[in-house]
Structures are given as C-alpha cells and as structure tokens.
Amino acid sequence: ADYDCDGATACAVGLRALKSLGARHVDYLVPNRFEYGYGLTPEIVRLAAQRQPDLLITVDNGIASVAGVEEARRLGIQTLITDHHLPGDALPDADVIVNPNQPGCPFPSKALAGCGVMFYVALALRGELRRRGAFAERPEPNLAALLDLVALGTVADVVPLDRNNRILVAQGLARMRAGKMQPGVAALFRAAGRRPETATTFDLGFGLGPRLNAAGRLSDMALGIECLTTDDSARALNIAQELDALNRERRGIEAEMQDEALLRLDEIAAEAEGDGESQGRASVTLFDPDWHQGVIGILASRIKDKLHRPTFVLARGNEGEVKGSGRSIPGLHLRDALDLVAKHHPDLLLRFGGHAAAAGITLREDDLALFEQAFEDVCRQLIAPADLTRTLETDGPLETAHMSLDSARLLQAQIWGQGFPPPLFADEFRVENQRILKDKHLKLTLSKNGARFDAIQFNFAAAAPARIRAAYKLDVNEYNGVASVQLMLEHFEPAQA
C-alpha cells in the first residue's frame, strides 16, 4: 500500500473485500516512507518475499514500479498492479495492471482514487466468483459496506469529483450518516470531534483525512491501516486517539516550517509581482536540510496557495539525496512538466511521479540549483502569463431571502469537492463589528439589507474596512445545540463607493 490516506483506505478495502470473499491468507505491507520511500521497489519486494506470497497486489501505487515488478518476477511472485497515477513511458511487466489512466483502458471514469480502483477490482472479483458458483452454499458479501472507506480515501486524495466519484462519495456519506461504517471510521469521527450523522466532504477532507495521513507523515501508516481494519471498537478508538496526537504534532512541525519558509517568501513574492515573463518568477522551489520529510507536501500546498505559483518543497532523504513534494496551479500539469524536465536533463531526476495537481521527486542534493532552474524554465514554457494571475470565480450575489438556514442545509447536503466546488457568492456588506480569534482567524458581524450575519475568514488576521465586497460560501454553524447561518469568507476587498 501507499502510505497516505488513499493508500490506507485502498488497503483496507482490499483486505476486507478479499476476506469477505473467502481468502484465508491475506496480509499487507506498507513501506515506511523514511526507510524505504515510495512504491513497490525491489527492496520492498524482497521484504514481501520473506512471507512467501503467491501474489503481490499494489494499491495506489505500482504503475511506475518497473524494477520492483522485475524483481517479483525473478522471485517467482505474480503481481497485480492497481493504481490511478499516470504511467510513464514504460509500463511494469506485471501479470495484470488495473489503472483507468493506462493507455487503452476504456473505463470511462479516469478520476478514480486508488481506493476506488481497488473497490472496482473487488466488485469484478465477486462477479467472477458468482459466475463460478462460489456463493451457492454461502451468502454473497455486500461490498457496499466498504463505501465509507472509498468515500474517505476519494475525498482525502483530492481527486476530481466527476459523476462516478460523486456517486461513490454520496453513498459512503449516506452510510456514515446512518451509522453504518467501519469501527475505525467511527473512531476517527470521534477523535476529530465531528458528528457522523451530519457528515460532509469537509469532515472527510479536513477532519478524518489529516488524522489518518499523520501516521504516514510522522510514524508508520500501518497504524492507520490497523485502525481501518480492526473490528474491535475500543482498539479502533485507542488508535484514533494516537492518530489525533500525531496530527497535533504534525501541525506544530508544519507551523514551524511555514514560519521559516515565510521568512524567505517576501523576496520571492516581490519578484513574483512582476509581469510573469521576465521580472517575476513562474515557480517556487524551497529546500531546508532540517525540514521534516513527512510535512513538505502540506507546506508546498500552503505556499502554492499564498503565491499562486507551482511550488516544490524539498527535504533531505537518503544519503546525498533530497526528496521533494510539489503542488501546482490551474494551467500547469505538474507530472507533464516534470516529464519535460526529465527529457531536457536526462540524469537530473532520479525518480518522479504524480498527476496534474501534485507530484513527488527525488534528486541528488548537489543538483538542487539545476532542478530549480530547469523547473522554472519549463514553467515559463508551459504556463500562459494570464494563468499566473490569481482569479476567483463566483456565482454572483445571493438574495438576502436565500441567505437562510434552509438554504445552507440544502447546500451542505450536496457532494462538493475537487472539480465540483460549492457555490461561491459575492455581495457587498457593512461591517458591524470584528475581532481576531486565536490570533489568526477574523470573526465578523456583517449586515446586508437590514439583515445581520455571522462571518469568518480562517487564517486571516487583518482588519476589514467599514464596507466590503466579499466572496463567501453559505455554511451552518452549530454552537451549544443552536444552528445558525455563517458566511465562510474566501476573500474580501473594500467596497467601491
């Protein structure tokens, strides 16, 4: 399994599905990112071979594991690759590859996460067993019971919510709201302080997902997989509390790294204020030998959001190597950009992979300056100048009569996410009062046409003027059992006179 939330949920789906279908000898292996790195490497294959498997199944990785599959074939182990990442020039010589993004695959939904791919593999296996009469004398398992795991992994991996993924997530959320979920998922809700009866994609993406990811970032994702696969509710809750503690530690490390990075960003931001072609930079690359390898992806995302530039953040890996995590903006397909870097400089990238919005790289520490320049050159080549300007698209104003609890709850019940964002409205308001919460969140009372609304902008501590034009989402705020409308501000600026 991969060591992120998608990999953990895909692994749990595979384990639970195979056991329910009658497999008696099924086990898992998840690489510790600090010891082994990513994917089915020859080293991981040799580690797995100690357990004498007949078949190795990858979940959420493997499409780039050419050498790993060769090692498995040498050792006489069959391989089934299940992955959703984009393939490179060469496919591994596996016995079977299931990946909607491999050349020639007719599966219409290309946006599946790794857990979604594994779920469909399980469905296909059940169908084949049904054809062979395997369920003549025993009940056929209901694999829909695994959709809470599929929903969690799909949302946490931030894959586009096309029609197919929205169906998977909607069904998973429906099961959670009905109390039908794995003990580990229920325990994660409790550890995150969120209510499964009103579960939303926001809860999965910002409550449960980060706690599960914290295991792979700071410790060992085996802890997260155990949480999702145990049927002991007490054990699941104990693990979920461990994951919550790891997530708090992760937030502390991330905040420290972000403070250090921000010290360097004033200069970069000043350069980026240029025209995007000659003066301003088209990309950001940051490295610090003391940064934590498990948190660089989150830091890259934060910096990308702040500067609206494709960003790579790197930390030290194995001897003489650095590992980087990248995040991109609309207008630049990050894996394609890295492929171009590799073509221009064939020996520069030791390993790379990913998709449009996120990618990972490994290179020699001595080549950092060369990578920074090569990535900048490719970004300049591929990104249109207009794409370097941050644009916020809204759905326009919302009538005051519709700024109600009923409307907010109606919107909250829908399935929103990557590629299918919730409505973002834009209106002018008078600021009645404002204050800063916890030194970093702006809490306001706004008025419009005689009606007053609570509003908040997270991670924003500057004061607002007396009248503002704001882009916001309609949300439900529940406090002490009382529900009210709250406006979630994405951006505001002074209203024109």
C-alpha positions in Angstrom: 0.0 0.0 0.0 0.9 3.6 -0.4 1.5 5.5 2.9 -1.2 8.2 2.5 -4.9 8.2 3.3 -5.9 6.9 -0.2 -3.3 4.1 0.1 -4.6 3.2 3.6 -8.2 3.1 2.7 -7.4 1.2 -0.5 -5.5 -1.4 1.5 -8.4 -1.7 4.0 -10.9 -2.1 1.1 -8.7 -4.8 -0.4 -8.2 -6.7 2.9 -11.8 -6.6 4.0 -13.1 -7.5 0.5 -10.7 -10.4 0.0 -11.5 -11.8 3.4 -15.3 -11.4 2.9 -14.9 -13.2 -0.5 -13.2 -16.2 1.2 -9.5 -15.5 1.1 -7.8 -17.2 4.1 -4.2 -16.0 3.8 -4.1 -12.3 3.0 -1.7 -9.8 4.6 -0.4 -6.3 3.9 2.8 -4.4 3.8 3.1 -0.6 3.7 6.6 1.0 3.3 7.8 3.3 6.0 8.5 6.5 3.9 11.6 7.3 5.9 13.2 3.8 5.4 12.0 2.6 2.0 10.5 5.5 0.2 7.5 5.2 -2.2 6.2 2.3 -4.2 6.9 -1.3 -5.0 10.7 -1.1 -5.1 12.9 -4.2 -5.4 13.8 -3.8 -1.7 10.1 -3.9 -0.7 9.5 -6.9 -3.0 12.4 -8.8 -1.2 10.8 -7.8 2.1 7.4 -9.2 1.0 9.1 -12.3 -0.4 10.0 -13.3 3.2 6.3 -14.0 3.8 6.3 -16.3 0.7 3.3 -14.8 -1.2 1.8 -16.3 -4.3 0.5 -12.9 -5.4 1.6 -9.3 -4.7 -1.2 -6.7 -5.1 -0.3 -3.0 -5.1 -2.9 -0.4 -4.1 -2.5 3.3 -5.0 1.0 2.7 -6.4 2.9 0.4 -8.8 2.3 1.9 -12.2 5.9 3.2 -12.2 7.4 0.1 -10.4 9.2 -1.4 -13.4 12.2 -2.6 -11.3 10.1 -3.8 -8.5 7.9 -6.0 -10.8 11.0 -7.3 -12.4 12.3 -8.4 -9.0 9.0 -10.1 -8.2 9.1 -12.0 -11.5 12.7 -13.1 -10.8 11.5 -14.4 -7.4 8.5 -16.2 -9.0 5.8 -14.0 -7.4 2.9 -12.9 -9.5 1.9 -9.2 -9.5 -1.4 -7.4 -9.8 -0.9 -3.6 -10.0 -3.9 -1.4 -9.0 -3.2 2.3 -9.3 -4.6 5.5 -10.6 -1.5 7.6 -11.2 -0.3 8.5 -14.7 2.0 5.9 -16.2 5.5 6.8 -17.5 6.9 5.8 -20.9 7.3 2.2 -19.8 4.7 0.0 -18.0 5.8 -2.6 -15.5 5.8 -6.2 -16.8 3.1 -7.2 -14.3 0.7 -10.2 -14.7 -2.2 -7.7 -14.5 -2.5 -3.9 -14.4 -5.7 -2.2 -13.4 -5.4 1.5 -13.9 -8.0 3.7 -15.7 -5.2 6.0 -16.8 -3.1 3.4 -18.6 -3.0 3.5 -22.4 -6.0 1.8 -24.0 -8.1 1.5 -20.9 -11.8 2.0 -21.9 -13.1 2.7 -18.3 -14.9 6.0 -18.7 -14.1 7.5 -15.3 -10.4 8.5 -15.2 -10.6 10.3 -11.9 -10.8 7.3 -9.6 -8.6 7.4 -6.5 -6.6 4.3 -5.6 -9.3 3.1 -3.2 -11.9 3.4 -6.0 -9.8 1.3 -8.3 -9.4 -1.4 -5.6 -13.2 -1.3 -5.0 -13.9 -2.0 -8.6 -11.4 -4.8 -8.6 -13.2 -6.3 -5.7 -16.6 -6.0 -7.5 -15.1 -7.7 -10.6 -13.7 -10.5 -8.4 -17.1 -11.0 -6.8 -18.7 -11.1 -10.2 -16.3 -13.8 -11.4 -16.8 -15.8 -8.2 -20.5 -15.6 -8.7 -20.1 -16.9 -12.2 -18.1 -19.9 -10.8 -20.9 -20.7 -8.3 -18.9 -19.7 -5.2 -21.9 -18.4 -3.5 -24.2 -21.4 -4.0 -23.8 -22.5 -0.4 -22.8 -19.3 1.4 -24.1 -15.7 1.3 -22.7 -13.3 -1.2 -20.9 -10.4 0.6 -22.3 -6.9 0.3 -19.3 -4.9 -0.8 -21.3 -1.6 -0.5 -20.4 -1.9 3.2 -16.9 -0.7 2.2 -18.1 2.6 0.6 -17.3 4.6 3.8 -13.7 3.7 3.2 -13.9 4.6 -0.5 -15.6 7.9 0.2 -12.9 8.8 2.8 -10.0 7.9 0.5 -11.5 9.6 -2.5 -12.1 12.9 -0.8 -8.8 12.9 1.1 -6.8 12.3 -2.1 -8.4 15.4 -3.7 -9.2 13.7 -7.0 -11.8 15.4 -9.2 -15.4 14.6 -8.1 -16.7 13.6 -11.5 -20.1 11.9 -11.7 -18.8 8.5 -10.8 -16.8 9.7 -7.8 -19.7 11.8 -6.6 -21.8 8.6 -6.6 -19.2 6.7 -4.6 -18.8 9.5 -2.1 -22.5 10.2 -1.8 -23.2 6.5 -1.0 -20.3 6.4 1.5 -21.5 9.5 3.3 -25.1 8.1 3.4 -23.8 5.0 5.2 -21.8 7.2 7.7 -24.9 9.3 8.4 -26.9 6.2 9.0 -24.2 4.9 11.5 -23.1 2.1 9.1 -19.3 2.4 9.0 -16.2 0.6 10.0 -15.3 0.9 13.7 -12.1 2.8 12.7 -14.0 5.4 10.7 -16.5 5.9 13.6 -13.4 6.3 15.9 -11.9 8.9 13.6 -15.1 10.9 13.7 -15.0 10.8 17.5 -11.3 11.8 17.6 -11.9 14.7 15.2 -14.8 15.9 17.3 -17.2 15.6 14.3 -20.6 14.1 14.0 -21.2 11.2 11.5 -24.9 11.9 11.5 -24.2 15.2 9.6 -21.1 14.0 7.8 -19.9 16.1 4.8 -17.0 16.0 2.4 -15.5 18.8 4.5 -15.4 16.5 7.5 -13.6 13.8 5.5 -11.1 16.2 3.9 -10.3 18.3 6.9 -11.2 16.1 9.9 -10.6 12.4 9.3 -8.2 12.5 6.4 -5.4 14.6 8.1 -5.5 12.3 11.1 -5.1 9.2 9.0 -2.4 10.9 6.9 -0.5 11.9 10.1 0.5 8.2 10.6 2.2 8.1 7.2 3.8 11.5 7.6 5.3 11.1 11.1 5.2 7.5 12.0 4.1 4.3 10.2 0.9 4.1 8.1 0.5 0.5 9.4 -1.1 2.3 12.4 -3.7 3.9 10.2 -4.4 0.7 8.3 -4.9 -1.2 11.6 -7.4 1.5 12.6 -9.4 0.9 9.5 -9.2 -2.9 9.5 -9.9 -3.8 13.2 -13.4 -4.8 14.2 -12.7 -4.0 17.9 -14.3 -0.6 18.6 -12.2 0.0 21.7 -9.0 -0.8 19.8 -10.1 1.5 17.0 -10.7 4.4 19.4 -7.3 3.9 21.0 -5.6 4.1 17.6 -7.7 7.1 16.5 -6.6 8.9 19.6 -2.9 8.1 18.8 -3.5 9.4 15.3 -5.1 12.6 16.7 -1.9 13.1 18.8 0.3 12.6 15.8 -1.8 15.1 13.8 -1.3 17.7 16.6 2.4 17.0 16.4 2.3 17.4 12.6 0.5 20.7 12.9 3.3 22.0 15.2 6.0 20.9 12.9 4.2 22.3 9.9 3.7 25.7 11.6 7.4 25.9 12.4 8.4 25.0 8.9 5.9 27.5 7.4 7.3 30.3 9.6 10.8 29.6 8.3 9.6 29.4 4.7 7.7 32.7 5.0 10.9 34.4 6.0 12.2 33.7 2.5 8.9 34.3 0.7 8.9 38.2 0.9 11.7 38.3 -1.5 10.2 35.7 -3.8 6.7 37.3 -3.6 8.3 40.7 -4.5 9.8 39.1 -7.6 6.5 37.4 -8.5 4.8 40.7 -8.6 6.5 41.3 -11.9 4.9 40.6 -15.3 5.2 36.8 -15.1 7.5 36.7 -18.1 10.8 38.5 -17.3 10.8 40.0 -13.9 8.5 37.7 -11.9 9.2 34.0 -11.2 6.9 31.4 -12.6 7.7 28.8 -10.0 8.9 28.4 -6.4 11.5 25.9 -5.2 12.4 25.8 -1.5 14.8 23.5 0.4 15.9 23.3 4.0 18.2 20.5 5.4 16.3 20.5 8.7 12.7 20.3 7.3 10.7 17.2 8.0 10.2 14.9 5.0 6.7 14.0 6.1 5.3 17.5 6.0 6.8 19.0 2.9 3.7 18.3 0.8 1.4 20.3 3.1 4.0 23.1 3.1 4.1 23.1 -0.7 0.3 23.4 -0.8 0.3 26.4 1.6 3.0 28.2 -0.3 1.3 27.5 -3.6 -1.9 29.0 -2.2 -0.1 32.0 -0.9 1.9 32.9 -4.0 -0.2 31.2 -6.8 2.9 29.6 -8.3 3.7 25.9 -8.9 5.8 25.0 -5.8 8.3 22.3 -4.8 9.4 22.0 -1.2 12.3 19.6 -0.6 13.9 17.9 2.4 16.9 15.6 2.8 16.2 11.9 2.0 18.8 9.1 1.7 22.5 9.8 1.7 23.2 12.6 -0.7 19.6 12.8 -2.0 16.7 15.1 -1.4 13.0 14.4 -1.8 10.5 17.0 -3.0 6.8 17.3 -3.0 5.1 19.6 -5.5 1.8 21.3 -5.9 0.5 23.1 -9.0 -1.9 25.7 -10.1 -4.6 25.5 -12.9 -2.8 25.8 -16.2 0.2 23.6 -15.4 0.0 19.8 -15.4 2.7 19.0 -12.9 3.6 15.5 -13.9 3.9 16.6 -17.6 6.1 19.4 -16.5 8.4 17.0 -14.7 8.4 14.7 -17.7 9.7 17.7 -19.8 12.4 18.5 -17.1 13.5 14.8 -17.4 13.7 15.0 -21.2 15.8 18.2 -21.1 18.0 16.9 -18.3 18.0 13.0 -18.5 20.1 12.4 -15.4 18.6 15.0 -13.2 15.5 13.3 -11.7 16.3 10.0 -10.0 12.6 9.3 -9.6 9.4 11.2 -10.2 5.7 10.6 -10.4 2.2 12.1 -9.7 -0.6 13.8 -11.6 -1.8 17.2 -12.7 -2.0 18.9 -9.3 0.6 17.1 -7.2 3.8 15.2 -7.7 6.9 13.9 -6.0 10.6 13.9 -7.0 13.9 12.5 -5.8 17.2 14.0 -6.9 20.8 14.5 -5.8 21.3 17.3 -3.3 24.1 18.7 -5.5 21.6 19.1 -8.3 19.2 21.4 -6.4 20.2 24.6 -8.2 19.9 22.8 -11.6 16.5 21.5 -10.8 15.3 24.9 -9.6 16.3 26.5 -12.9 15.1 23.6 -15.1 11.7 23.6 -13.4 11.5 27.4 -13.7 12.3 27.2 -17.5 9.7 24.5 -18.1 7.0 26.5 -16.1 7.8 29.6 -18.2 7.4 27.5 -21.4 4.1 25.9 -20.3 2.2 28.5 -18.3 0.4 31.3 -20.0 1.0 34.6 -18.3 -2.7 35.0 -17.6 -2.6 31.8 -15.5 -0.1 33.4 -13.1 -2.8 35.8 -12.1 -5.0 34.6 -9.2 -8.6 34.5 -10.3 -11.6 34.0 -8.1 -14.7 33.0 -9.9 -18.0 33.5 -8.1 -21.7 32.7 -8.8 -22.6 36.4 -8.2 -24.9 37.8 -5.5 -27.3 35.9 -3.4 -30.7 37.3 -2.5 -31.0 38.1 1.2 -34.1 35.8 1.5 -32.0 32.9 0.4 -29.2 33.5 3.0 -31.2 31.2 5.3 -30.6 28.1 7.4 -32.7 26.1 5.0 -30.6 27.1 2.0 -27.3 26.5 3.9 -28.5 23.0 4.9 -29.6 22.2 1.4 -26.1 23.1 0.1 -24.5 21.2 2.9 -26.3 18.0 2.0 -24.7 18.0 -1.5 -21.4 16.4 -2.5 -18.9 19.1 -3.2 -15.2 18.7 -3.8 -12.3 18.9 -6.2 -13.6 19.8 -9.7 -17.1 20.2 -8.3 -16.9 23.2 -5.9 -19.7 24.5 -3.8 -21.3 27.8 -4.9 -19.2 30.9 -4.1 -21.3 34.0 -3.8 -20.2 37.7 -4.0 -22.0 40.6 -2.2 -21.4 43.9 -0.5 -21.8 44.2 3.3 -21.4 46.7 6.1 -19.0 45.5 8.8 -20.8 45.9 12.1 -18.1 44.5 14.3 -15.0 42.3 14.0 -12.4 40.6 16.2 -9.5 38.2 15.9 -9.9 34.6 17.2 -6.8 32.7 18.4 -4.6 35.3 16.8 -5.3 34.0 13.3 -9.0 34.0 12.3 -11.1 37.0 11.5 -14.6 36.9 13.0 -17.1 39.4 11.8 -20.7 40.5 12.0 -21.9 41.7 8.6 -25.2 43.4 7.5 -27.0 43.5 4.2 -30.4 44.9 3.5 -31.1 45.1 7.2 -30.2 41.5 7.9 -27.2 40.5 10.0 -24.9 37.5 9.5 -22.0 36.0 11.4 -19.0 35.5 9.2 -15.4 34.2 9.5 -12.3 34.1 7.4 -9.8 31.5 8.5 -6.1 32.1 8.7 -6.6 35.8 8.1 -5.8 38.3 10.9 -6.0 41.7 9.1 -8.8 44.2 9.9 -11.7 44.8 7.4 -12.8 48.3 6.3 -16.3 49.6 7.1 -17.8 48.3 3.9 -16.5 45.3 2.0 -17.2 43.3 -1.2 -16.8 39.7 -0.2 -16.7 36.3 -1.8 -18.3 33.7 0.6 -19.8 30.3 1.0 -23.0 29.7 2.9 -22.5 27.4 5.9 -24.2 26.1 9.0 -22.6 27.0 12.4 -23.8 24.8 15.3 -22.9 26.0 18.9 -24.4 24.7 22.1 -27.1 22.9 20.1 -28.2 26.1 18.3 -27.8 26.2 14.5 -27.3 29.5 12.6 -26.2 30.7 9.2 -22.5 31.6 8.9 -20.7 33.1 5.9 -17.3 31.5 5.2 -15.3 34.3 3.6 -12.8 33.3 0.9 -11.7 36.9 0.1 -12.8 40.5 0.7 -11.8 43.9 -0.5 -13.0 47.4 0.2 -16.4 48.1 -1.4 -16.4 50.8 -4.1 -18.2 54.0 -3.0 
